Structure formats: structure tokens, C-alpha cells
Amino acid sequence: MNIAQECVRCIINQSVKVADAINADEDLSKRLFATVETMSRDFSFQLSPPEVASDVYEKMAFLAQKEDLYDEVKTLSTQKAQAFVPLLNKKLAISKNKLLTATKIAVAGNVIDLAAAVEFDLAEELNKIFHTEFTHSDFNAFEKELSKVKKVLILGDNVGEHVFDYLFIEVLQELYPQIDFIYMVRGTPIINDVTMKEARQIGFDKICRLVDSGVNTPGFVYARANREAQKIFDEVDLVISKGMGNYECLSPSHRKNICFLLKVKCDVVAASLGEHIGDIICKLV
């Protein structure tokens, strides 16, 4: 999906979030905002929001002289998410539908999104997620697909959320030992998205195949992915796409059998899905 007019102000406002994250002084804060505002006049409405954001974040990183603008925040997000793991493991242990519980946990983690127009509290989301129904639910079809496929690609999204993806994959491996699972991350630091660094830190490389997509966008842009990532994306039986950025980049996609798992956090994505901000989605296309 391409950017809409509403996306422009959202992307400009991300300069303020970056300034806060890096404790920028007044001069740098003003330069970040002014630079992004100037860039916004030339945004291409033929590109997806993540493609536009990649250019903006590259420029902000240059101005701030900081390769990973959210490195400290990502560390804190990981620690915060890990604090919930014992509770979530207890929920999984007593669950009557382990796949559904694990899927909802993976979606709840999607609230850790520093680019979203609307912010949600992680503790609150985890408290209510088990009693919340998918507004768009293709869960039964998703479960049926898992029973017959052999190779599954999971497209990671945000740091902190990846802690819950780890639990999700552990459950998937327990329930479907015949499946080869692959977890794919961003090629370079972009917003608070997960890269090889954060994925390795919590041991993804020990539980499944871990792949660097090569993309510099906060979403899987097929044309920007490396050859290995493109080959995997094309050849797996099922793609599980986490979060709004991946949804924005893969709607539409040249391939079928993509299951989008996300929480709706902006009006543009809500309109695309025909849903509302705050809804949780399990959509198989």
C-alpha cells in the first residue's frame, strides 16, 4: 500500500520521537524536525510508508551522527518484554488452545512500535489479549495451513515484540515438529525494528534458521531484499507477517499464503483493512 496524506504528518512527527530518544539538544531537535518537514514536500505517493520512512531515518541518523537511533530504547524494550515471559509461559502451560494463545501473545507484542501514531501500554495489552477476539479472524484457516505445510517464514517486526515471537516459535515447533521455521529480520537498524543483533542476543539462531533480509526499511520490501531473502520468501509454503510495516509493504504481494498478524495502530491501515484502531488481526491471503 502507498502512503496517504495522513502518513506525511505521522512521518514528520517521528522526528520528535527520535529527538526524545537520543536526548537531542534544542538545536539538533529543530534541525531534525525542519529537515524531515522539508523532505516531506517531495515524498513520493507511489511508495509505501516504510520506503518513505527509510530515507527519512537515514537522514536523521546522519544528522544525529548515530547509526542506530533507538539502540538504548531497544535494550529497554527487550528487558521489559522479557519480564513478562514467566507469566506468559504459565498462560501457555494451562492453555486449552496453545496455538491460539501463542498467536495472541505474538500479536500483543506488536504494540511495541515507536513509529505508530497511537501508542498502547504493553502490560495492559497482555492483560486483556487473552479475552480479546480477532476482529478479522482467519485463525481456523491459519491453523489448517500449519497442519499441512513444511516450510514457514516469519517476518519479524519490532524489538521487544521479538521476545514474544520467540515464545510463538517455540510453541509452533512443539505443535508442528515437521515444519522448518525461518525468522527473518531487517538488514540495518531502522526505527526500533529487530535486526540480527537483537535476534541473536535472545537466541533465535539456536531455535530456528535466522536470516538477514537485507532491507533497510521498517517492513519487508521485496525489491530491496537480498537474493537469499527473496528466494526464501518465494519458496516457503507459508509466510507469517508480523506488524503494520510488513503489512504495508506486502499489500499487495506477488505471492499467496501470507498470514498477517498485527494490531491496528493508525487510520490508514485501519481503512485498508476495513477495521478500527486497536483491533487485532489474523488475516490469511
KOLTOR-676426 format. One record per residue (C-alpha): residue number from 1; residue in one letter; x negated, y, z. Coordinates in Angstrom, 3 decimals. Layout:
<rs>
@nr: NUM, rest: a, east: X, north: Y, up: Z
...
</rs>
This chain:
<rs>
@nr: 1, rest: m, east: 0.000, north: 0.000, up: 0.000
@nr: 2, rest: n, east: -1.202, north: 3.524, up: -0.791
@nr: 3, rest: i, east: -1.413, north: 6.421, up: 1.629
@nr: 4, rest: a, east: 1.655, north: 8.561, up: 2.138
@nr: 5, rest: q, east: 1.743, north: 12.245, up: 3.025
@nr: 6, rest: e, east: 2.268, north: 11.289, up: 6.677
@nr: 7, rest: c, east: -1.084, north: 9.469, up: 6.654
@nr: 8, rest: v, east: -3.021, north: 12.672, up: 5.962
@nr: 9, rest: r, east: -2.329, north: 14.307, up: 9.328
@nr: 10, rest: c, east: -2.947, north: 10.999, up: 11.104
@nr: 11, rest: i, east: -6.384, north: 10.652, up: 9.498
@nr: 12, rest: i, east: -7.254, north: 14.277, up: 10.266
@nr: 13, rest: n, east: -6.264, north: 13.754, up: 13.910
@nr: 14, rest: q, east: -8.645, north: 10.823, up: 14.144
@nr: 15, rest: s, east: -11.477, north: 13.353, up: 14.169
@nr: 16, rest: v, east: -10.197, north: 14.492, up: 17.568
@nr: 17, rest: k, east: -10.222, north: 10.905, up: 18.868
@nr: 18, rest: v, east: -13.781, north: 10.465, up: 17.633
@nr: 19, rest: a, east: -14.898, north: 13.693, up: 19.294
@nr: 20, rest: d, east: -13.436, north: 12.473, up: 22.585
@nr: 21, rest: a, east: -15.005, north: 9.021, up: 22.227
@nr: 22, rest: i, east: -18.522, north: 10.357, up: 21.689
@nr: 23, rest: n, east: -18.171, north: 13.250, up: 24.176
@nr: 24, rest: a, east: -18.896, north: 15.733, up: 21.412
@nr: 25, rest: d, east: -19.628, north: 19.313, up: 22.376
@nr: 26, rest: e, east: -17.352, north: 22.107, up: 21.161
@nr: 27, rest: d, east: -19.416, north: 22.853, up: 18.072
@nr: 28, rest: l, east: -19.518, north: 19.240, up: 16.855
@nr: 29, rest: s, east: -15.823, north: 18.762, up: 17.645
@nr: 30, rest: k, east: -14.945, north: 21.737, up: 15.483
@nr: 31, rest: r, east: -17.210, north: 20.536, up: 12.653
@nr: 32, rest: l, east: -15.685, north: 17.070, up: 12.714
@nr: 33, rest: f, east: -12.154, north: 18.428, up: 12.535
@nr: 34, rest: a, east: -12.947, north: 21.038, up: 9.873
@nr: 35, rest: t, east: -14.829, north: 18.526, up: 7.729
@nr: 36, rest: v, east: -12.047, north: 15.951, up: 7.769
@nr: 37, rest: e, east: -9.437, north: 18.624, up: 7.135
@nr: 38, rest: t, east: -11.422, north: 19.786, up: 4.094
@nr: 39, rest: m, east: -11.812, north: 16.206, up: 2.847
@nr: 40, rest: s, east: -8.061, north: 15.696, up: 3.198
@nr: 41, rest: r, east: -7.406, north: 18.129, up: 0.356
@nr: 42, rest: d, east: -8.949, north: 15.614, up: -2.028
@nr: 43, rest: f, east: -7.526, north: 12.380, up: -0.606
@nr: 44, rest: s, east: -6.510, north: 10.034, up: -3.409
@nr: 45, rest: f, east: -2.947, north: 8.830, up: -3.104
@nr: 46, rest: q, east: -3.951, north: 5.848, up: -5.226
@nr: 47, rest: l, east: -5.919, north: 4.395, up: -2.303
@nr: 48, rest: s, east: -4.833, north: 2.540, up: 0.820
@nr: 49, rest: p, east: -5.166, north: 4.244, up: 4.235
@nr: 50, rest: p, east: -8.183, north: 2.063, up: 5.181
@nr: 51, rest: e, east: -10.007, north: 3.009, up: 1.960
@nr: 52, rest: v, east: -9.491, north: 6.703, up: 2.651
@nr: 53, rest: a, east: -10.479, north: 6.239, up: 6.289
@nr: 54, rest: s, east: -13.750, north: 4.563, up: 5.358
@nr: 55, rest: d, east: -15.013, north: 7.703, up: 3.591
@nr: 56, rest: v, east: -13.863, north: 9.898, up: 6.454
@nr: 57, rest: y, east: -15.569, north: 7.781, up: 9.118
@nr: 58, rest: e, east: -18.771, north: 7.564, up: 7.096
@nr: 59, rest: k, east: -18.887, north: 11.358, up: 7.006
@nr: 60, rest: m, east: -18.119, north: 11.691, up: 10.723
@nr: 61, rest: a, east: -20.814, north: 9.153, up: 11.589
@nr: 62, rest: f, east: -23.290, north: 11.219, up: 9.559
@nr: 63, rest: l, east: -22.304, north: 14.460, up: 11.308
@nr: 64, rest: a, east: -22.491, north: 12.833, up: 14.726
@nr: 65, rest: q, east: -25.743, north: 11.029, up: 13.846
@nr: 66, rest: k, east: -24.226, north: 7.886, up: 15.319
@nr: 67, rest: e, east: -23.805, north: 4.696, up: 13.283
@nr: 68, rest: d, east: -21.120, north: 3.140, up: 15.478
@nr: 69, rest: l, east: -18.855, north: 5.911, up: 16.719
@nr: 70, rest: y, east: -16.933, north: 3.655, up: 19.081
@nr: 71, rest: d, east: -19.649, north: 1.342, up: 20.408
@nr: 72, rest: e, east: -19.163, north: 2.274, up: 24.071
@nr: 73, rest: v, east: -15.375, north: 2.171, up: 23.733
@nr: 74, rest: k, east: -15.544, north: -1.259, up: 22.086
@nr: 75, rest: t, east: -17.574, north: -2.606, up: 25.000
@nr: 76, rest: l, east: -14.941, north: -1.367, up: 27.436
@nr: 77, rest: s, east: -12.117, north: -2.774, up: 25.295
@nr: 78, rest: t, east: -13.770, north: -6.191, up: 25.328
@nr: 79, rest: q, east: -14.192, north: -6.100, up: 29.102
@nr: 80, rest: k, east: -10.591, north: -5.027, up: 29.611
@nr: 81, rest: a, east: -9.279, north: -7.780, up: 27.343
@nr: 82, rest: q, east: -11.445, north: -10.435, up: 28.985
@nr: 83, rest: a, east: -9.972, north: -9.545, up: 32.376
@nr: 84, rest: f, east: -6.618, north: -10.887, up: 31.138
@nr: 85, rest: v, east: -7.993, north: -14.230, up: 29.901
@nr: 86, rest: p, east: -7.425, north: -16.231, up: 33.146
@nr: 87, rest: l, east: -3.776, north: -15.124, up: 33.258
@nr: 88, rest: l, east: -3.248, north: -15.900, up: 29.574
@nr: 89, rest: n, east: -4.803, north: -19.338, up: 29.942
@nr: 90, rest: k, east: -2.310, north: -20.046, up: 32.734
@nr: 91, rest: k, east: 0.532, north: -18.926, up: 30.455
@nr: 92, rest: l, east: -0.725, north: -21.279, up: 27.748
@nr: 93, rest: a, east: -1.096, north: -24.172, up: 30.178
@nr: 94, rest: i, east: 2.571, north: -24.066, up: 31.186
@nr: 95, rest: s, east: 3.979, north: -23.067, up: 27.800
@nr: 96, rest: k, east: 6.640, north: -25.282, up: 26.213
@nr: 97, rest: n, east: 5.678, north: -23.934, up: 22.788
@nr: 98, rest: k, east: 1.938, north: -23.405, up: 22.820
@nr: 99, rest: l, east: 1.685, north: -22.197, up: 19.214
@nr: 100, rest: l, east: 4.348, north: -19.529, up: 19.741
@nr: 101, rest: t, east: 2.734, north: -18.374, up: 22.981
@nr: 102, rest: a, east: -0.728, north: -18.195, up: 21.414
@nr: 103, rest: t, east: 0.633, north: -16.341, up: 18.380
@nr: 104, rest: k, east: 2.331, north: -13.773, up: 20.588
@nr: 105, rest: i, east: -0.883, north: -13.323, up: 22.589
@nr: 106, rest: a, east: -2.745, north: -12.667, up: 19.336
@nr: 107, rest: v, east: -0.153, north: -10.071, up: 18.334
@nr: 108, rest: a, east: -0.130, north: -8.404, up: 21.759
@nr: 109, rest: g, east: -3.852, north: -7.761, up: 21.389
@nr: 110, rest: n, east: -3.101, north: -5.769, up: 18.252
@nr: 111, rest: v, east: -2.169, north: -2.761, up: 20.409
@nr: 112, rest: i, east: -5.902, north: -2.062, up: 20.908
@nr: 113, rest: d, east: -6.012, north: 0.244, up: 17.898
@nr: 114, rest: l, east: -7.851, north: 3.559, up: 18.118
@nr: 115, rest: a, east: -6.608, north: 4.705, up: 14.705
@nr: 116, rest: a, east: -2.912, north: 4.244, up: 15.429
@nr: 117, rest: a, east: -0.593, north: 7.225, up: 15.576
@nr: 118, rest: v, east: 1.214, north: 5.681, up: 18.545
@nr: 119, rest: e, east: -0.649, north: 4.136, up: 21.476
@nr: 120, rest: f, east: 0.539, north: 1.272, up: 23.692
@nr: 121, rest: d, east: -0.604, north: 0.023, up: 27.082
@nr: 122, rest: l, east: -2.238, north: -3.404, up: 26.877
@nr: 123, rest: a, east: -1.172, north: -4.586, up: 30.330
@nr: 124, rest: e, east: 2.427, north: -3.595, up: 29.653
@nr: 125, rest: e, east: 2.423, north: -5.303, up: 26.262
@nr: 126, rest: l, east: 1.046, north: -8.540, up: 27.678
@nr: 127, rest: n, east: 3.629, north: -8.438, up: 30.450
@nr: 128, rest: k, east: 6.559, north: -8.250, up: 28.048
@nr: 129, rest: i, east: 5.266, north: -10.038, up: 24.928
@nr: 130, rest: f, east: 6.444, north: -13.478, up: 26.051
@nr: 131, rest: h, east: 10.018, north: -12.193, up: 26.315
@nr: 132, rest: t, east: 9.930, north: -10.274, up: 23.032
@nr: 133, rest: e, east: 11.157, north: -11.770, up: 19.771
@nr: 134, rest: f, east: 9.518, north: -11.168, up: 16.417
@nr: 135, rest: t, east: 11.649, north: -8.581, up: 14.629
@nr: 136, rest: h, east: 10.614, north: -10.140, up: 11.356
@nr: 137, rest: s, east: 10.103, north: -13.820, up: 12.082
@nr: 138, rest: d, east: 8.725, north: -16.336, up: 9.636
@nr: 139, rest: f, east: 7.298, north: -18.266, up: 12.565
@nr: 140, rest: n, east: 9.006, north: -21.554, up: 11.663
@nr: 141, rest: a, east: 7.645, north: -21.337, up: 8.124
@nr: 142, rest: f, east: 4.213, north: -20.434, up: 9.518
@nr: 143, rest: e, east: 4.300, north: -23.469, up: 11.795
@nr: 144, rest: k, east: 5.305, north: -25.675, up: 8.862
@nr: 145, rest: e, east: 2.397, north: -24.380, up: 6.768
@nr: 146, rest: l, east: -0.078, north: -25.146, up: 9.541
@nr: 147, rest: s, east: 1.106, north: -28.748, up: 9.615
@nr: 148, rest: k, east: 0.022, north: -29.345, up: 6.015
@nr: 149, rest: v, east: -2.979, north: -27.096, up: 5.263
@nr: 150, rest: k, east: -6.669, north: -27.969, up: 5.529
@nr: 151, rest: k, east: -8.464, north: -24.620, up: 5.477
@nr: 152, rest: v, east: -7.320, north: -21.379, up: 7.142
@nr: 153, rest: l, east: -8.866, north: -17.901, up: 7.077
@nr: 154, rest: i, east: -8.156, north: -15.498, up: 9.938
@nr: 155, rest: l, east: -8.863, north: -11.847, up: 9.163
@nr: 156, rest: g, east: -9.936, north: -10.132, up: 12.376
@nr: 157, rest: d, east: -8.920, north: -6.599, up: 13.261
@nr: 158, rest: n, east: -9.869, north: -4.683, up: 16.410
@nr: 159, rest: v, east: -12.388, north: -5.237, up: 19.193
@nr: 160, rest: g, east: -10.634, north: -6.341, up: 22.368
@nr: 161, rest: e, east: -7.934, north: -7.864, up: 20.208
@nr: 162, rest: h, east: -10.610, north: -10.317, up: 19.061
@nr: 163, rest: v, east: -10.722, north: -11.741, up: 22.603
@nr: 164, rest: f, east: -7.108, north: -12.830, up: 22.134
@nr: 165, rest: d, east: -7.901, north: -14.100, up: 18.628
@nr: 166, rest: y, east: -10.461, north: -16.385, up: 20.279
@nr: 167, rest: l, east: -7.742, north: -17.873, up: 22.501
@nr: 168, rest: f, east: -5.482, north: -18.147, up: 19.442
@nr: 169, rest: i, east: -8.096, north: -20.129, up: 17.520
@nr: 170, rest: e, east: -8.742, north: -22.423, up: 20.483
@nr: 171, rest: v, east: -5.049, north: -23.313, up: 20.549
@nr: 172, rest: l, east: -4.887, north: -23.716, up: 16.768
@nr: 173, rest: q, east: -7.837, north: -26.112, up: 16.895
@nr: 174, rest: e, east: -6.205, north: -28.098, up: 19.676
@nr: 175, rest: l, east: -2.890, north: -28.392, up: 17.822
@nr: 176, rest: y, east: -4.303, north: -28.799, up: 14.305
@nr: 177, rest: p, east: -7.681, north: -30.566, up: 14.537
@nr: 178, rest: q, east: -7.542, north: -31.363, up: 10.804
@nr: 179, rest: i, east: -7.881, north: -27.669, up: 9.876
@nr: 180, rest: d, east: -11.148, north: -25.881, up: 9.162
@nr: 181, rest: f, east: -10.776, north: -22.373, up: 10.639
@nr: 182, rest: i, east: -12.759, north: -19.364, up: 9.427
@nr: 183, rest: y, east: -12.832, north: -16.000, up: 11.219
@nr: 184, rest: m, east: -13.754, north: -13.004, up: 9.055
@nr: 185, rest: v, east: -14.965, north: -9.634, up: 10.361
@nr: 186, rest: r, east: -15.899, north: -6.209, up: 8.954
@nr: 187, rest: g, east: -19.207, north: -5.691, up: 7.214
@nr: 188, rest: t, east: -20.132, north: -2.474, up: 9.030
@nr: 189, rest: p, east: -18.921, north: -0.575, up: 12.106
@nr: 190, rest: i, east: -15.680, north: 1.235, up: 11.254
@nr: 191, rest: i, east: -13.344, north: 2.713, up: 13.903
@nr: 192, rest: n, east: -13.043, north: 0.002, up: 16.613
@nr: 193, rest: d, east: -12.843, north: -2.946, up: 14.221
@nr: 194, rest: v, east: -14.622, north: -6.182, up: 15.012
@nr: 195, rest: t, east: -17.985, north: -6.879, up: 13.353
@nr: 196, rest: m, east: -20.402, north: -9.813, up: 13.574
@nr: 197, rest: k, east: -21.972, north: -8.219, up: 16.652
@nr: 198, rest: e, east: -18.816, north: -8.275, up: 18.796
@nr: 199, rest: a, east: -17.633, north: -11.625, up: 17.434
@nr: 200, rest: r, east: -20.937, north: -13.311, up: 18.291
@nr: 201, rest: q, east: -21.016, north: -11.729, up: 21.736
@nr: 202, rest: i, east: -17.973, north: -13.743, up: 22.808
@nr: 203, rest: g, east: -18.960, north: -16.892, up: 20.917
@nr: 204, rest: f, east: -16.871, north: -17.085, up: 17.752
@nr: 205, rest: d, east: -19.848, north: -18.655, up: 15.989
@nr: 206, rest: k, east: -19.640, north: -21.530, up: 18.495
@nr: 207, rest: i, east: -15.979, north: -22.410, up: 17.879
@nr: 208, rest: c, east: -15.463, north: -21.802, up: 14.150
@nr: 209, rest: r, east: -17.091, north: -20.553, up: 10.997
@nr: 210, rest: l, east: -17.782, north: -16.823, up: 11.342
@nr: 211, rest: v, east: -18.070, north: -14.756, up: 8.158
@nr: 212, rest: d, east: -19.047, north: -11.158, up: 7.414
@nr: 213, rest: s, east: -16.620, north: -9.823, up: 4.788
@nr: 214, rest: g, east: -18.977, north: -7.090, up: 3.652
@nr: 215, rest: v, east: -16.179, north: -4.491, up: 3.654
@nr: 216, rest: n, east: -16.747, north: -1.021, up: 5.087
@nr: 217, rest: t, east: -13.030, north: -0.394, up: 5.507
@nr: 218, rest: p, east: -10.714, north: -0.880, up: 8.540
@nr: 219, rest: g, east: -8.867, north: -3.559, up: 6.596
@nr: 220, rest: f, east: -9.771, north: -6.291, up: 4.100
@nr: 221, rest: v, east: -10.164, north: -4.571, up: 0.725
@nr: 222, rest: y, east: -10.764, north: -7.474, up: -1.647
@nr: 223, rest: a, east: -12.643, north: -5.366, up: -4.215
@nr: 224, rest: r, east: -15.148, north: -4.228, up: -1.555
@nr: 225, rest: a, east: -15.734, north: -7.691, up: -0.085
@nr: 226, rest: n, east: -18.876, north: -9.679, up: -0.825
@nr: 227, rest: r, east: -18.719, north: -12.700, up: -3.143
@nr: 228, rest: e, east: -18.672, north: -15.221, up: -0.326
@nr: 229, rest: a, east: -15.725, north: -13.473, up: 1.344
@nr: 230, rest: q, east: -13.813, north: -13.188, up: -1.939
@nr: 231, rest: k, east: -14.378, north: -16.889, up: -2.668
@nr: 232, rest: i, east: -13.154, north: -17.897, up: 0.790
@nr: 233, rest: f, east: -10.129, north: -15.603, up: 0.544
@nr: 234, rest: d, east: -9.171, north: -17.098, up: -2.828
@nr: 235, rest: e, east: -9.746, north: -20.750, up: -1.950
@nr: 236, rest: v, east: -8.294, north: -21.225, up: 1.558
@nr: 237, rest: d, east: -4.828, north: -22.724, up: 1.885
@nr: 238, rest: l, east: -3.545, north: -20.046, up: 4.257
@nr: 239, rest: v, east: -4.646, north: -16.555, up: 5.313
@nr: 240, rest: i, east: -3.671, north: -15.213, up: 8.733
@nr: 241, rest: s, east: -3.942, north: -11.431, up: 8.537
@nr: 242, rest: k, east: -4.203, north: -9.572, up: 11.850
@nr: 243, rest: g, east: -3.130, north: -5.958, up: 12.280
@nr: 244, rest: m, east: -1.934, north: -2.977, up: 10.272
@nr: 245, rest: g, east: -5.179, north: -2.255, up: 8.423
@nr: 246, rest: n, east: -5.264, north: -5.691, up: 6.834
@nr: 247, rest: y, east: -1.543, north: -5.438, up: 6.064
@nr: 248, rest: e, east: -2.055, north: -2.070, up: 4.349
@nr: 249, rest: c, east: -4.868, north: -3.493, up: 2.209
@nr: 250, rest: l, east: -3.095, north: -6.729, up: 1.274
@nr: 251, rest: s, east: 0.356, north: -5.405, up: 0.442
@nr: 252, rest: p, east: 0.464, north: -6.454, up: -2.278
@nr: 253, rest: s, east: -2.195, north: -9.138, up: -2.827
@nr: 254, rest: h, east: -3.050, north: -11.311, up: -5.814
@nr: 255, rest: r, east: -2.705, north: -14.445, up: -3.700
@nr: 256, rest: k, east: 0.169, north: -16.070, up: -1.828
@nr: 257, rest: n, east: 0.410, north: -17.756, up: 1.563
@nr: 258, rest: i, east: -0.623, north: -14.825, up: 3.736
@nr: 259, rest: c, east: 0.863, north: -14.634, up: 7.229
@nr: 260, rest: f, east: 0.828, north: -11.079, up: 8.576
@nr: 261, rest: l, east: 0.709, north: -10.819, up: 12.376
@nr: 262, rest: l, east: 0.927, north: -7.284, up: 13.707
@nr: 263, rest: k, east: 2.602, north: -4.723, up: 15.912
@nr: 264, rest: v, east: 4.102, north: -1.761, up: 14.041
@nr: 265, rest: k, east: 2.396, north: 1.439, up: 15.164
@nr: 266, rest: c, east: 3.269, north: 4.043, up: 12.546
@nr: 267, rest: d, east: 6.249, north: 5.242, up: 10.493
@nr: 268, rest: v, east: 4.626, north: 4.456, up: 7.143
@nr: 269, rest: v, east: 4.058, north: 0.781, up: 7.940
@nr: 270, rest: a, east: 7.478, north: 0.617, up: 9.599
@nr: 271, rest: a, east: 9.094, north: 1.870, up: 6.381
@nr: 272, rest: s, east: 7.086, north: -0.599, up: 4.290
@nr: 273, rest: l, east: 8.326, north: -3.491, up: 6.428
@nr: 274, rest: g, east: 11.828, north: -2.144, up: 6.932
@nr: 275, rest: e, east: 11.271, north: -2.256, up: 10.693
@nr: 276, rest: h, east: 10.569, north: 0.184, up: 13.551
@nr: 277, rest: i, east: 7.591, north: 1.386, up: 15.571
@nr: 278, rest: g, east: 6.979, north: -1.058, up: 18.406
@nr: 279, rest: d, east: 8.314, north: -4.104, up: 16.557
@nr: 280, rest: i, east: 6.210, north: -7.260, up: 16.341
@nr: 281, rest: i, east: 5.929, north: -9.004, up: 13.007
@nr: 282, rest: c, east: 5.253, north: -12.536, up: 11.777
@nr: 283, rest: k, east: 5.701, north: -12.301, up: 8.018
@nr: 284, rest: l, east: 4.691, north: -15.050, up: 5.574
@nr: 285, rest: v, east: 4.409, north: -14.030, up: 1.925
</rs>
